[in-house]
Amino acid sequence: MTQPLMPKATAVWLVENTALTFDQIAEYCGLHVLEVKGIADGDVAAGIKGMDPVAAGQLSRAEIERCQNDSDARLKSSESKHKLPPVVARKGPRYTPVSRRQDRPDAIAWLLRYHPELSDAQVGKLVGTTKPTIQSVRDRSHWNSANIKPVDPVTLGLCSQIELDEAVQKAAKKLERERKKLGLSEDDTTLLPTSETAGRPADPYPAELEAAAGEPPVPAAQEEEKEREYDPDSVFAKLKDVTTGDDEDENKDQ
């Protein structure tokens, strides 16, 4: 069903001038029921002037009366007398309002951190930016990199959750195709299960590693010599004998 050209303005007029239910108005205008209720309460679209869909040729008076008598009926737009050309989707980055352009680096940082599988083209299409800007955020050469904080682009209003999910699913499928082409599986990048690692022997001792590397093992006698504990008295006694021998040699020379 074709939605009216000005959904909120049309909803304002229908709320003020008809007895249609909130569900009927919401479905016709493409709004949420709570949003239509907010219009009726004056909390939403307070400064919007209502637009008459009958005068605009989008609805007929008979169609409104039919739906007023039957709450289960749904409004149907009148057929346009003029055929409009189909809207062609514009290629390239989407238009971002000036008030939200300063939030794009934060959204780029969030996508690069939490969805690294997305290509630069996908990130640029979601946020409405260019590849040089994405690269500058990635390598922290952006002029405002000190103040960039990752923020969800859906929260910032730069894209919808549906668009983000579609891009992530598309990137995941592409990654899966490349993985199959290389003969890899998801198990190749995961840890081994406990059942396979529990029965393995412990790591060999350093001596066994040296022997396996081709280095000759240290003899047992040398190991015992290194591990022998010396008594302080015996050490000083040997030192005294050495000193006495040196003194006797000096006396003989004189």
The 8 nearest C-alpha neighbors of each residue, nearest first, counted from 0:
[[1, 2, 75, 76, 27, 74, 26, 3],
 [2, 0, 3, 76, 27, 75, 4, 28],
 [1, 3, 28, 0, 27, 4, 29, 6],
 [4, 2, 6, 5, 28, 1, 57, 9],
 [3, 5, 6, 2, 9, 57, 1, 8],
 [4, 6, 3, 8, 7, 9, 50, 28],
 [7, 5, 28, 9, 3, 8, 10, 4],
 [8, 6, 10, 9, 5, 11, 44, 28],
 [7, 9, 49, 11, 50, 10, 5, 6],
 [8, 10, 50, 6, 12, 7, 11, 49],
 [11, 9, 7, 13, 8, 12, 14, 6],
 [12, 10, 49, 8, 14, 9, 13, 7],
 [11, 13, 49, 9, 15, 10, 14, 50],
 [14, 12, 10, 17, 16, 15, 11, 9],
 [15, 13, 11, 12, 16, 17, 10, 39],
 [14, 16, 12, 13, 17, 11, 39, 49],
 [17, 15, 13, 14, 12, 18, 11, 19],
 [18, 16, 13, 19, 14, 15, 67, 63],
 [17, 19, 67, 20, 16, 14, 13, 15],
 [20, 18, 67, 17, 23, 21, 24, 66],
 [21, 19, 23, 22, 24, 18, 70, 67],
 [20, 22, 24, 23, 25, 32, 35, 36],
 [21, 23, 25, 20, 24, 32, 26, 19],
 [24, 22, 20, 26, 21, 25, 73, 27],
 [23, 25, 21, 27, 22, 26, 28, 10],
 [26, 24, 30, 22, 28, 32, 23, 27],
 [27, 25, 29, 23, 24, 28, 22, 30],
 [26, 28, 24, 25, 29, 74, 23, 2],
 [29, 27, 6, 25, 30, 26, 2, 24],
 [30, 28, 26, 25, 27, 2, 31, 6],
 [31, 29, 25, 28, 32, 26, 34, 35],
 [30, 32, 34, 33, 25, 35, 29, 26],
 [31, 33, 35, 34, 25, 22, 21, 36],
 [34, 32, 36, 35, 31, 37, 21, 30],
 [33, 35, 37, 31, 36, 32, 38, 30],
 [36, 34, 38, 32, 37, 33, 21, 25],
 [35, 37, 33, 39, 38, 34, 32, 40],
 [38, 36, 34, 40, 42, 43, 35, 39],
 [39, 37, 43, 35, 41, 36, 40, 42],
 [38, 40, 36, 37, 41, 14, 35, 42],
 [41, 39, 37, 38, 42, 36, 43, 35],
 [40, 42, 38, 39, 43, 45, 37, 44],
 [41, 43, 37, 40, 38, 45, 44, 39],
 [44, 42, 38, 37, 45, 41, 34, 40],
 [45, 43, 47, 46, 38, 42, 7, 41],
 [44, 46, 43, 47, 41, 42, 38, 48],
 [45, 47, 44, 48, 43, 41, 49, 8],
 [48, 46, 44, 45, 8, 49, 11, 7],
 [47, 49, 8, 46, 50, 11, 12, 45],
 [48, 50, 12, 8, 11, 9, 47, 51],
 [49, 51, 9, 8, 12, 52, 48, 11],
 [50, 52, 53, 54, 12, 55, 9, 49],
 [53, 51, 55, 57, 58, 54, 56, 50],
 [54, 52, 58, 56, 55, 51, 59, 57],
 [53, 55, 56, 51, 52, 57, 58, 50],
 [56, 54, 52, 53, 57, 51, 58, 50],
 [55, 57, 53, 54, 58, 52, 77, 59],
 [56, 58, 52, 77, 76, 55, 53, 3],
 [59, 57, 53, 77, 76, 52, 56, 60],
 [58, 60, 62, 61, 53, 63, 77, 57],
 [59, 61, 63, 62, 64, 53, 58, 65],
 [60, 62, 64, 59, 63, 65, 58, 66],
 [63, 61, 65, 59, 60, 64, 66, 74],
 [62, 64, 60, 66, 65, 61, 67, 59],
 [65, 63, 67, 61, 66, 62, 60, 68],
 [64, 66, 62, 68, 63, 67, 61, 69],
 [65, 67, 69, 72, 63, 68, 64, 70],
 [68, 66, 64, 19, 65, 69, 18, 63],
 [67, 69, 66, 65, 64, 70, 72, 63],
 [70, 68, 66, 71, 72, 67, 65, 73],
 [69, 71, 72, 66, 67, 68, 20, 19],
 [72, 70, 69, 73, 66, 23, 22, 68],
 [73, 71, 66, 69, 70, 74, 23, 65],
 [74, 72, 23, 66, 75, 71, 27, 26],
 [73, 75, 27, 66, 76, 62, 72, 23],
 [76, 74, 73, 77, 62, 0, 58, 27],
 [77, 75, 58, 57, 78, 74, 1, 0],
 [76, 78, 57, 58, 79, 75, 59, 56],
 [79, 77, 76, 80, 57, 56, 81, 58],
 [78, 80, 81, 77, 82, 57, 56, 76],
 [81, 79, 78, 82, 56, 77, 83, 57],
 [80, 82, 79, 83, 78, 84, 56, 77],
 [83, 81, 84, 80, 79, 85, 78, 86],
 [82, 84, 81, 85, 86, 79, 80, 78],
 [85, 83, 86, 82, 87, 81, 88, 79],
 [86, 84, 87, 83, 82, 88, 89, 81],
 [85, 87, 88, 84, 83, 89, 82, 90],
 [88, 86, 89, 85, 84, 90, 83, 91],
 [87, 89, 90, 86, 85, 91, 93, 92],
 [88, 90, 87, 91, 93, 92, 86, 94],
 [91, 89, 88, 92, 93, 87, 124, 94],
 [90, 92, 93, 89, 124, 127, 123, 128],
 [93, 91, 127, 124, 128, 123, 94, 90],
 [92, 94, 127, 95, 91, 124, 126, 125],
 [93, 95, 127, 96, 92, 128, 126, 97],
 [94, 96, 100, 93, 127, 97, 99, 157],
 [97, 95, 98, 99, 100, 94, 157, 101],
 [96, 98, 100, 99, 95, 101, 94, 102],
 [97, 99, 96, 100, 101, 95, 102, 103],
 [100, 98, 102, 101, 97, 96, 95, 103],
 [101, 99, 97, 102, 103, 98, 95, 96],
 [100, 102, 99, 103, 104, 98, 97, 105],
 [103, 101, 100, 99, 105, 104, 106, 155],
 [102, 104, 106, 105, 100, 101, 107, 126],
 [105, 103, 107, 106, 102, 108, 147, 136],
 [106, 104, 149, 108, 148, 150, 103, 107],
 [105, 107, 152, 103, 109, 150, 104, 108],
 [108, 106, 104, 110, 109, 105, 103, 111],
 [109, 107, 149, 111, 105, 106, 110, 112],
 [110, 108, 149, 106, 112, 107, 150, 111],
 [111, 109, 114, 107, 113, 112, 108, 106],
 [112, 110, 115, 108, 109, 114, 113, 107],
 [113, 111, 109, 110, 114, 115, 108, 149],
 [112, 114, 110, 111, 109, 115, 108, 116],
 [113, 115, 110, 116, 111, 112, 117, 167],
 [116, 114, 111, 117, 112, 113, 110, 118],
 [115, 117, 114, 170, 118, 171, 174, 167],
 [118, 116, 115, 170, 114, 121, 122, 119],
 [119, 117, 121, 120, 122, 116, 170, 115],
 [118, 120, 122, 121, 123, 130, 117, 133],
 [119, 121, 123, 118, 122, 124, 130, 117],
 [122, 120, 124, 118, 123, 119, 117, 125],
 [123, 121, 119, 125, 124, 120, 126, 118],
 [122, 124, 128, 120, 127, 121, 126, 125],
 [123, 125, 92, 121, 127, 122, 126, 120],
 [126, 124, 122, 123, 127, 158, 121, 163],
 [125, 127, 123, 157, 124, 128, 122, 103],
 [128, 126, 92, 93, 123, 124, 125, 95],
 [127, 129, 123, 126, 92, 132, 130, 124],
 [130, 128, 132, 123, 131, 133, 127, 92],
 [129, 131, 133, 132, 119, 134, 123, 128],
 [132, 130, 134, 133, 129, 135, 136, 128],
 [131, 133, 135, 130, 134, 129, 136, 128],
 [134, 132, 130, 136, 131, 135, 137, 129],
 [135, 133, 137, 131, 136, 132, 130, 138],
 [134, 136, 141, 140, 132, 138, 137, 133],
 [135, 137, 139, 133, 134, 141, 138, 132],
 [136, 138, 134, 135, 139, 133, 108, 111],
 [137, 139, 135, 140, 136, 134, 141, 133],
 [140, 138, 136, 141, 137, 144, 135, 134],
 [139, 141, 135, 138, 142, 136, 144, 137],
 [142, 140, 135, 144, 143, 139, 136, 132],
 [141, 143, 144, 140, 145, 139, 135, 136],
 [144, 142, 141, 145, 146, 147, 140, 104],
 [143, 145, 141, 147, 146, 139, 142, 140],
 [146, 144, 143, 147, 142, 139, 141, 148],
 [145, 147, 144, 143, 148, 105, 142, 104],
 [148, 146, 144, 105, 145, 104, 143, 149],
 [147, 149, 105, 150, 146, 108, 109, 104],
 [150, 148, 109, 105, 108, 106, 147, 151],
 [151, 149, 106, 105, 109, 152, 148, 155],
 [150, 152, 154, 153, 106, 109, 155, 149],
 [153, 151, 106, 155, 157, 154, 158, 156],
 [154, 152, 156, 158, 155, 151, 159, 160],
 [155, 153, 151, 152, 156, 150, 157, 158],
 [154, 156, 152, 153, 157, 151, 102, 150],
 [155, 157, 153, 154, 158, 152, 159, 99],
 [158, 156, 152, 155, 126, 153, 159, 125],
 [159, 157, 153, 156, 125, 152, 126, 162],
 [160, 158, 162, 161, 153, 163, 156, 157],
 [159, 161, 163, 162, 153, 164, 158, 165],
 [160, 162, 164, 159, 163, 165, 158, 166],
 [163, 161, 165, 159, 160, 164, 166, 158],
 [162, 164, 160, 166, 161, 165, 167, 159],
 [165, 163, 167, 161, 166, 162, 160, 168],
 [164, 166, 162, 168, 163, 167, 169, 161],
 [165, 167, 169, 163, 164, 168, 170, 162],
 [168, 166, 164, 170, 169, 165, 171, 163],
 [169, 167, 171, 165, 170, 166, 164, 172],
 [168, 170, 166, 172, 167, 171, 165, 173],
 [169, 171, 173, 167, 168, 172, 117, 116],
 [172, 170, 168, 174, 173, 169, 167, 175],
 [173, 171, 175, 169, 174, 170, 168, 176],
 [172, 174, 170, 176, 175, 171, 169, 177],
 [175, 173, 171, 177, 172, 176, 178, 170],
 [174, 176, 172, 178, 173, 177, 171, 179],
 [177, 175, 173, 179, 178, 174, 180, 172],
 [176, 178, 180, 174, 175, 179, 173, 181],
 [179, 177, 175, 183, 181, 180, 176, 174],
 [178, 180, 182, 176, 181, 177, 183, 175],
 [179, 181, 177, 178, 182, 176, 183, 175],
 [182, 180, 178, 179, 183, 177, 176, 184],
 [183, 181, 179, 180, 178, 184, 177, 176],
 [184, 182, 178, 181, 179, 187, 185, 180],
 [183, 185, 186, 187, 178, 182, 179, 188],
 [184, 186, 187, 188, 183, 189, 178, 175],
 [187, 185, 189, 184, 188, 190, 183, 191],
 [188, 186, 185, 184, 189, 183, 190, 191],
 [187, 189, 186, 185, 190, 184, 183, 191],
 [190, 188, 186, 187, 191, 185, 192, 184],
 [191, 189, 192, 188, 186, 187, 193, 196],
 [190, 192, 193, 189, 195, 196, 194, 186],
 [193, 191, 194, 195, 190, 196, 197, 189],
 [192, 194, 196, 195, 197, 191, 198, 190],
 [193, 195, 192, 197, 196, 198, 191, 199],
 [196, 194, 193, 192, 197, 198, 191, 199],
 [195, 197, 193, 199, 198, 194, 192, 191],
 [198, 196, 194, 193, 199, 195, 200, 192],
 [199, 197, 196, 200, 195, 194, 193, 201],
 [198, 200, 196, 197, 201, 195, 202, 194],
 [201, 199, 198, 202, 203, 197, 196, 195],
 [200, 202, 203, 199, 204, 198, 197, 196],
 [201, 203, 200, 204, 205, 199, 208, 207],
 [204, 202, 207, 201, 205, 208, 206, 200],
 [203, 205, 207, 206, 208, 202, 209, 201],
 [204, 206, 208, 207, 209, 203, 210, 202],
 [207, 205, 209, 208, 204, 210, 216, 203],
 [206, 208, 210, 204, 205, 209, 203, 211],
 [207, 209, 205, 211, 206, 210, 212, 204],
 [210, 208, 212, 206, 211, 207, 214, 205],
 [211, 209, 207, 213, 212, 208, 214, 216],
 [210, 212, 208, 209, 213, 207, 214, 206],
 [211, 213, 209, 210, 214, 208, 207, 215],
 [214, 212, 210, 211, 215, 209, 208, 216],
 [213, 215, 210, 209, 212, 216, 211, 208],
 [216, 214, 210, 213, 217, 209, 218, 212],
 [215, 217, 210, 218, 214, 206, 209, 207],
 [216, 218, 219, 215, 221, 222, 206, 220],
 [219, 217, 220, 221, 216, 222, 215, 223],
 [218, 220, 222, 221, 223, 217, 224, 216],
 [221, 219, 223, 222, 218, 224, 217, 225],
 [220, 222, 224, 223, 219, 218, 225, 217],
 [221, 223, 219, 225, 220, 224, 226, 218],
 [224, 222, 226, 220, 221, 225, 227, 219],
 [225, 223, 221, 227, 222, 226, 220, 219],
 [226, 224, 222, 223, 227, 221, 228, 220],
 [225, 227, 223, 224, 222, 228, 221, 229],
 [228, 226, 224, 225, 223, 229, 222, 230],
 [227, 229, 226, 230, 225, 224, 231, 223],
 [228, 230, 227, 231, 234, 233, 232, 226],
 [229, 231, 233, 232, 234, 228, 235, 227],
 [232, 230, 234, 233, 235, 229, 236, 228],
 [233, 231, 235, 234, 230, 236, 237, 229],
 [234, 232, 236, 230, 235, 231, 237, 229],
 [233, 235, 231, 237, 232, 236, 238, 230],
 [236, 234, 238, 232, 237, 233, 239, 231],
 [237, 235, 233, 239, 238, 234, 232, 240],
 [236, 238, 240, 234, 239, 235, 233, 241],
 [237, 239, 235, 241, 236, 240, 242, 234],
 [240, 238, 236, 242, 237, 241, 235, 243],
 [241, 239, 237, 243, 242, 238, 244, 236],
 [240, 242, 238, 244, 239, 243, 237, 245],
 [241, 243, 239, 245, 240, 244, 238, 246],
 [244, 242, 240, 246, 245, 241, 239, 247],
 [243, 245, 241, 247, 242, 246, 240, 248],
 [244, 246, 248, 242, 243, 247, 241, 249],
 [247, 245, 249, 243, 248, 244, 250, 242],
 [248, 246, 250, 244, 249, 245, 251, 243],
 [247, 249, 245, 251, 246, 250, 252, 244],
 [248, 250, 252, 246, 247, 251, 245, 253],
 [251, 249, 247, 253, 252, 248, 246, 245],
 [250, 252, 248, 253, 249, 247, 246, 245],
 [253, 251, 249, 250, 248, 247, 246, 245],
 [252, 250, 251, 249, 248, 247, 246, 245]]
